[in-house]
Every structure is written in C-alpha cells, then in structure tokens.
C-alpha cells in the first residue's frame, strides 16, 4: 500500500514536473537568445577595430564573412528553439484550460440537478397540501321533451334492412341513465359505420341504374344497329354493367310500366319540345335483383 | 615596362572589381536572410498573440463560471433545509 501511494502520487508529480521542465527549458532558451545580442555586438566591434588597425585586411574580411554566416545560423537556431518551446507550452496550457472547462461544466450540471430536485421537491410538497376535486361526466339533456333521447346499442343489423337501422329510436322515460355520453357516442359510431357501407353501395347502384336507363332510351330512339353497339359497349365496360344489363333485360318492363319513359333526355336533342320530366320509379324488386347480381359477381 | 605595369594595374582593378562584386553578393544574401528572419518573427508574434488572446478569453469565461458556481454553492450551503425531505 505504501509502495502504491508514491506511485499514485508520482504520475501527478511527473505531470507537474514535466510542465515545470517545459517552462524552464523555454525560459532557458529565451535567456540564451537574449544573451546572443551582446555577443553579436561585441563581435561586430572587434571585427571593425581589427579591419581598421590590422594590415591583412583581406584575411579579416574573410574571417568576418565566415563569422557573420555562423552568427546568422546560430541566431536562426536559437529563434527556432524558442518558437517551438513557446508553441508547445501554449498547446499544453490550452489543453489544461479545456480540461478545466469540462470539469466546470460537470459542476454546472451537478448544480442544475440539485436545483431541479429542490424545485420538484417544493412542488411535490405543495401538491400534497392541496386537494383537487374530480368530477365525473354525466350529461343529461334538458327535460323539455320529458324524454331521454339516446342511441340503443342492441340494434341487430340485417343485410336487407340495414339502411333503415341508422335512424334513432325514442325510448320512454324511466330508462336507466347509467351509461355516459362518450360510451353512447362510441356505440353510435360503430352502427353508423356499418350503415355507411350499405349507403355507399346503394348510391353507386342508383347511379349505375340511371346511366343504364339513359343509354337504353337513346338506343331505343335510334336505329337497331346503334342500340346494339351501345349494348356492346356497355357489356365490354365491366361485369357490373353487364349485370345491370341483365337485370335491365329481365326487369325491363317494370320501370316502363310504372312511369313514362325517360323523355327528358330527348329534350337535349330537341330543345323546342317541353316535356314533363319524371324520374323512374325504383322498384324494390329491380334494386334487390341488382344487388343480388352484384353479390354473385363479387363472390 | 610601362605596358606591363598597365596590364598589372588593369588586372588588379579587375580583381578588385570582382572581389567587390563578390562582397556585394554576399551582403545581399545576408540581408535577404535577415529580412526572411524578420518576416518569420513578425508572423510568429501575430500567431502567438492570437493564441494568447483566445487563452485569456477562455480563462475569463472560466473565472466567471467558477464565481457563479461559488455563489450558487454558497446559497445552497446557507440553506441546508431545502435538501432535507
């Protein structure tokens, strides 16, 4: 354990020592650079005096040239070492500062957590003191009609009479009002969804029926070849139209017997005529046959 | 004899001129290197100044953050009842 302690301390000391040695070497190099200046001044004075007073001037000049070159190289070397040590020292200092920034940010985060804890604790203590009442939602309509109107969830949806079931039913007063409005609304949406599918089917069927009737009348007025071409076109359009044509052929007389033919479409060709427009009566047998045919095609 | 003297004088002048040209070339090279050294020193001074300025700014921000932390810790230690459940 005692051996471990100095080992644990040595890394910390070596880091400080390394930084101290770095700074020491920088200071030493800087001092040497500073000392280089008086040396160069003294060498320049000596060379000047010797050139003036000696007889072998050429030799002095040659020596002076060599000394100038060496002095320049020496000065460059010293400046290089000082610059290198200074940049190294600055890099070390920036690294230390960045590590300190990280530590400070850690401290900030710790303080922030403490603050949030105190705030939350305070809020919790305040919340415990206050008792907030809760109200259940029971909505009852005004008593003007003296009846409670709400949708019954127990309606059985049949395939034949599905379009009728979407209507609301009035129940007599006295029924229990234990069910909440949200529950009733949820049950209503389920029933309306089922009704909407049949309703769309009905709409598409009626549209197809009107189109077919229009084409049939137009074909009847023209030549037989034109009508046959129209029939062929309709049959090639798809199975639905083919089924519609079959039903049309089968129950062709029913709409015609019930009402006048679709003379309104003739009015587009001859605008001078004014004729009564009557929509064809949609017999139940016709529609039921149409829907049955559709089902058979889908299956 | 006079001609030989003249020739020697011309040769000496030539040699002197050559030496002078050599000296001037040497001086120009020395001055060029000294100017390069001076440019290096100027650039080094600029970069070192910028690095020191950034370091100083970082230290200033660190000082302010530490002061703030010190104040916050002081307030927290002054009211220890806040942390007791």
Interface residues (C-beta under 8 A of the other chain):
Chain A: X61 X65 X68 X69 X72 X75 X76 X79 X83 X86 X87 X90 X93 X94 X97 X98 X100 X101 X104 X107 X108 X111 X114 X115 X117 X118 X121 X122
Chain B: X23 X26 X30 X33 X34 X37 X40 X41 X44 X48 X51 X52 X54 X55 X58 X59 X62 X65 X66 X69 X72 X73 X76 X82 X83 X85
